[in-house]
Amino acid sequence: MSESDPFDEIIAAETDRDPDLAIIEAGSRTLRTQGGQPHADVPARPEDPEVDKALREVEADLATRWGETKLEPSVSRISALMDVLGAPQRSYPSIHITGTNGKTSTARMIEALLGAFELRTGRYTSPHVQSITERISLDGAPISAERFIETYEDIKPYIEMVDGQQEYRLSFFEVLTGMAYAAFADAPVDVAVVEVGMGGSWDATNVIDGDVAVVTPIDLDHTDRLGETPAAIATEKAGIVKQDATVILAQQPVDAAQVLLKKAVDVDATVAREGLEFGVVARQVAVGGQLLTLRGLGGEYDEVYLPLHGPYQAHNAAVALAAVEAFFGVGSQRPEPLDIDTVRKAFAAVSSPGRLEVVRRSPTVVLDAAHNPAGARATAEAIGEAFDFSRLIGVVGASGDKNVRGLLEAFEPIFAEVVVTQNSSHRAMDADELAAIAVEVFGDDRVQVEPRLPDALEAAITLAEEEGEFAGGGVLVTGSVITVGEARLLLGRG
């Protein structure tokens, strides 16, 4: 192994790869080369009372439909809507993103890179942190409330037409997906960056044929719907890999990788794998983020500043870079890498609200939307690396359908105490029920119960301040995107 090439060390470190994968990989092509735009923050409610009223009416209409946790595994309804709308999703190329964790941050990075190369972008992500309009972005910014309302009103007659023809009405997520695809066609965009809602094969977003399919790390989540093993979950997520596409694979559990690579073989897709064709060569903690050296499909990109914390965000950056390289044909049609200065500019402008986001100082309050054990473990690691807290207080409000025990166990080593609470969602786990699990994980003396989120935040800040002004106490609010969004509002961000 050459000491002059740190990337070789990444390859050598791949100790858990199954030799049987070589058989699958032999049948697939791999990408090996020879040889931003700023993002708007989370939008607040419209200032114009009439616009705010109209937006609330749209939100109320959408709320009458099946929520995002009630699913009938089929793309028949969304396909019917696309048909009557004239197939807007066919009017632009797309990058489709699935996985368990890191999808939204990766989508934002991809969007920033594409925008920096002067492409007009549309981004569709979920769930939202504070405003429903966040889910549909044009040119790096959420669409305005006015445009959101107009888009809904434009396609509403077609929605009602499809509702009347189907066994079940279009769901909340299906309607939003239709709105996004219509808005992108209307703009028009040069490329759409689309995050799946759940799974892949029967996800409403899967009426597109992504030129590039991205799979972020797969772990256990939504096991009641997607399967109880990484391989089973990967089978569903592999549904976004289409004929002749390029597949960008983040590091995966071996059984999940087998499934994804087999699907790539079946549809003659080109594959690029983190740790082999691309990856993180080096990273060091920097003020407000980290400094990276990335190996892309076209070569090495050094001195890339990323204003986000944690090793997992560095890996997301490597995946995003490879996805954009693949979109531009780097490693296949063109051997030269992307312009390094443009890449640096794009990554330096990336933001990801609610992902290790500092919203207050003295004491420092950090928001993170981790909601499953894998995400919590990544957040805990990043907190230890990026912040020098002498005492960290957790505020946790989780959904009842999540692996809450696993989530709490991941945070137990870094929380001195935890304040359990609940958000306003009907899916929220009751604070007392959450407290009972927390006591089993943390012990009775480290758990405080505050059912109202404002009280929980006040209690946690008070506990952190007991360390003294300069002692380094901090607060981490986590457990759910909804909890984080509501805390963000309460703390004056939005």
N, C-alpha and C positions, 0 to 999 in steps of 0.2 A: 504493500500500500504506500503510495507516494505521499510524503509529508507536505508536498506543495499543493495537493488537491484535497481540501477538507471535505469535499462532497463524497470522496471515496469512503470517508469515515462513516457517513450516513448509511451508505450501502452496506458496509461491514457490520453496522449495528443492527441490521435487520435479522435478528436472531430467531424470530418466531414465525418465519415464513414456512409454509408447508411445501415440501419438494413436489407434491402432486400438482401444485399450481403451475409448475413448468409445463406440464402437459397441456393445460388450458391455454397458457400464454403462448405456446408454440403455434396455436391456431389463430392468434390475434396479431394485428399490427401494433407496434409501439412507436410513439413519437420520440425520436432522438435526432436533434439537429446535428449536422456535420460541422465539425469545427468547434389635473382633475378639477375635476371641477369641484368647487366647495359645496358642501351640503347644508341645506337649511336645517334649522333646529326643528323640534317638534312644534307644530302649529298650535296656537291657542284657539279658543272659540272666536267666531267672526265678531268683529266690533259692531257691524251694522245689525241692528235688531231684526230687521226683516230677513236678512240673509241667515242669521242665526236661527230664526223661527223656521225658515224653509229647510235648513239642514236638519233641524230636530224632527221635522215632519218626515224627511227621508229616512232618518235613523229609526223613527218609530215604525215606518212601513217595513223596513228591513227586519226589525225586531219581531215581526209577526211570523217570520219564516223560521224553518229549522235552524237552530244554532250550529256552531262549528263542531260541536261534539256529537250531534245526531246525524248519522250518515247512512245512506243507502248506496253500497259500493257499485257505482255505475257512472259512466260518463254520458249516458243517453240524454239526460235533460240538458246538460251544457252543450252537447253536440247539436241538439235541436235548436237551442238558442243561437249558436253560431251560424247554423244554416239560414235561419230567418234574417239574421243580421248581415248576411252576405260574406261569411267567413273572414271577419276582420283580422283574425289571428294569422292568416296566411299572407298578409300584406307586408310583413317585415320578418327578418331573421331573428332568432331568439337563442338565448342561453338559459337553460332550464336547470334549476338547482334543487336537489333533494339531500337527505341525510337526517341525522338526529339533532345535532347541535351545530351552531355556527353558520346556519344558512343565511340569516339576515345580514350579519356582519360581512360575510363573503359576498353577498349580493351588492352591498353598498360599496365594497372595494372594486368589484367588477364594474359597477356603474361609474365610479370615479375614474377608473382607467380609460374606459371607453369615451367618457366625456372629455378627458384630457387630450384624446386623439381626435377631438372635434366631431364626434358622432353624436347625433341626437338620441338620447336614451329614454326608455320607459322602464320603470321598475315597479314590480308588484310583489309585495311582501306581507307577511302576517305573523302574529296578530299585531295590532297597533299598540303603541305605548299610551297615548293620550287621545289622539283624534283619529277618527275613522278615515279621514282624508290622507293620513300618512301612508296608507296601503298602496296608493297609486301615485307614483312620482313621474314627473317629466323633467328632463334636464337636471336631475339631481335634487329637485325640490318637490315636496308634496303638492298635488294640484290644489288650486284654490277651492274654497268652499263653493263659490259660484259655479266653477267648472264641474265640481263633483255633482252638484244639484242638476245642472244642465245635462250631464251625461246620463244620470239616472232617469230624468224625465224623457230624454230622447229614446231610450231603449225600453221604457216601461211598457208601452203597448205591445212590444214583442215578447217581453217577459210574461205578460198576462196571456198572450196567445199560446205560448208554450205551456204555461200552467194549465190551461184548459185542455191540452192534448195529452198530458202525462198523468200517470197514476199518482205521483206526488208532485207538489209544487216545487219549483226551484228553491234551493236552500239559500240562506244568507250568503254563504261563501260562493255559491255558484253565481248568484246575481253580481256580487262584487267582482268576480273573475270576468264575467261578461262585460261589466263596466270598464274594467282595466283594458281588456283587449280592444274594445270599441274606442276608448280614449286614445290608445296608442295609434290606432289606425287613423283617427281623426287628426292627430297632431301635425303631420305623421312623424313617427320615430324611425331612426335608422336601424335600431336594434332594441329588442325587449329583453330585460333581465327578470326572470320569473322564478319565484320561490314556490315550491309546492306547499299546500296547506297541511296535508298529512299523507304519508305513504308515497305513491307514485302512479301505479297503473290506473287506479280508478279515481285519482285526485282530479278535481274539476279543471285544474290548470293543464291537464295532460291531453288537451285537444290541440296543443302545439306540437310540432316536430322540431325540437331544439337542434340547431346545428352543433351546439356543444352541450353535453350533459355533464353536470357537476354533481359528485356525490361527496358531501362532507362526512366526517366520521359517523359511523352507525353504532348506536348503542341501544339499550333497552328503554323504550318509551312507547306509550300507546299499545302496550302488549296485548290488550284485549281486542284490538282491532287489527294489528299488524303482525302479531306472532310473538312467541315467547323466547326466541333465540335470535342472535344477530343474523343468522342465515335466513330465517323465515322473514325477518324484517327486510333484509336485502332483496329477497325475491320480489316483494311488493315494490320497493323503491327502484329496482332495476327496470320497472315499466317505463321510465322516462327515456331509456336508452333506445334510440330509433336507428333505422337502417342507415348505414354509412355515416353516422354521427361521429364526433370525437368525444371520448369520455375522459374526464379528469377525475381521478380517484384520489381522495385524501387517504391517509393511512387508515387501514381498516382491520378489524378482527379477521383472522385467517378464513373462517367459514363464510363471512360476509364477502370477502374478496373473491373467493371461489365462485360464488353465485354471480357476482357482478362481471367477472371476467368471462364466465361461460355465456352470459347474455351478450357480451360484446362480440364473442366469437359467432354466436348465432345470427347476429344482424350485421356482421362484417364491419363493426365499429373500430375505430382507431383508439388506442388506449394510452394514456400517460399516467404514471403512478408516482405518488409522492414517495420519496426515498429512493427512487430509481431514475425516472426521467426528469424529475424536478424536486425541489425541496428547500429547506432552510439550511444554509451553509453555516451561518454564524448569526448570533444576536447578542446584544448587550442592552441592559437597562439604561434608558436615557431620561432626561427630565421630561415628564409628561407623556412618556411612551417608551419606545425602544428603537434601536438602530439595527438594521438587518442587512445581511448579505444573502440574496436569494439566488438559487440556481433555477433558471427557467428553461424552457424548451429550446431557446436560442442562445443560451450562454448565461454568464453570471452578471447579476445586477448588484452592485455594492453601494454602501452608504445610503440605504433607503430608510428614511425616518418614517415611522408609523406612530401616530399619536394615540395609540390604544395599548392597554396593558395586557401582559400575560403571554406565556408560550403559545397558547392555543390561537391567539390572534396572529402571531407570526406564521403559524401553519395555515391559517385562513388566508393570509396575504400570499403565501406561496401558491395556494390553490387558485386564488383569484388571478394572479399573474399568469399562471399556466393556461387558465381558461381564456383569457384575453389573447394571449399568444396564439392559442389554437384557433380562435375566431379569426385572427388575421392571417392564419396559415403559416405561422412560424413553426419550423420543424418539419413542414411538409412542402408547401409551395415556395417558401422563402427561407433561406438559411440564416439571415442576419437577425439579431435580436431587435426588440423594440427600442426606441430612442430612450436612453437612460435618464436624461433630464426630464422628459415627459413623465416617465414612470415615477421618478422621485416626487415631482410636483403633484401627481395624482394621489399617491399614498399619503403625502403630508397633509392633504386636505380631507382625509377620511374622518368621518365621525360615526358613532354608533350609539345613539341615545339609549340609556338603560343598560348598557353593557360596561360594567366597572366605571360608571360615570360619577364624578365628584360633583356634588350639588351644593355643598356647604363646607366651610372651614371653621375650625376652632369651636367645637370639635369637627373633624372631618366626617362628612356623611357621604357614603358611596352607595349607589344604586346598581343592582345587577339582577337581570331577569332569569337567572338560573332556576330551573323548575324540575329538574330530574337529577339523579345521583351523578351521572357523568358530567353534566354541566356544573353541578356544585363542586365536584372535585377539581375541575379546571379553574373555577373561580377561587377556590381556597388556595390553590397553588399560586395563582396570579396575585392575590392579596398579599401573601407572604413575600413575594418577590418585589412588588411595586410600592408597598406601603410599610412604613416602619412603626406599626401600631404597638404600643406597650400593652394595650388592653382594648380588645375589640368586642363590641356589643352587637349581637344580631337582632334584627327585626324580621320575623318570618311570618308570612301569610301565604298559604299554599292552597291549591285546588284539591278537592276531595278525591279526584280520580288519578292522582299522582302517587308515586312511591315516596311518600312523605318521610317514612323512617329512613330510607336510604339517603334522602336529601339531608336530613338532620345529622345523620352519622357522618356525612362528608364534611359538614361544617363544625362538628363537635370539637376537633382539635384546635380550631382557631378562634372560637367564641369563648370569651370568659363567662358571659351570661347571654341568655337569649330571651327576647320579649316576643311572645307569640301573639298573633292578632289575626284578623280576617279582613279581606277586602269586600267590596260591595257586590261582587258577582254572585249569582245564584249557585255557581260552581264552587264557591269558597268553602273550605273545610271549617267547621265550627271551631272557634278559638279554644274552647274547653276540650274538644276532642283532640285538637292539635297539641294542646298542653299535656294531655295524658301521655302521648307518644314522646313528647320532648322530655318529660320527667324520666321516662325509661332510658333515654339516651344520655341526658345531661345530669340527671339527679335533681331532686326537688329544690335544692338551694341555688341552682343556676337558672331557674325558669321563672319568668314573670308573665302573667296573663293580662293583656289589655285588649278586649274585643274590638274597641274602636281604634282605627289606624292613627288618628291624630294623637290619641293618648299614648299609643305604643311608641310613636316617634318621640314624643316629649319624654317618656320614661327612659328610653334608650339614650337620648342625648344627655339627660340628667346623670345616668349611670356613667357615661363616658366622661363627663365633666368632673366626676369625682376624682379622676386622676390628676386634676389640676390643669391649668391653661396650657402649660408647656410640657406636659407629661406624655402626650402622644396617644390619648384615647381616641377611639373612632367608632363609627356605627356603619354596619352594612345592612341595607334593606334588600330582601331577596325573597325567593320562593315562588314568584309568579309575575308575569308581565303586567297583570292588572294591579297587583300590589305596588309594583315599581311605578307604574303610571300614576296611580293615585297619590303615592308619596311625592312624586315629582311635582304634581300640582300643589300639594300642601306646602312643599318647600320652595315654592315660588318659581318653578321652571315650567312656564306654560300659561 
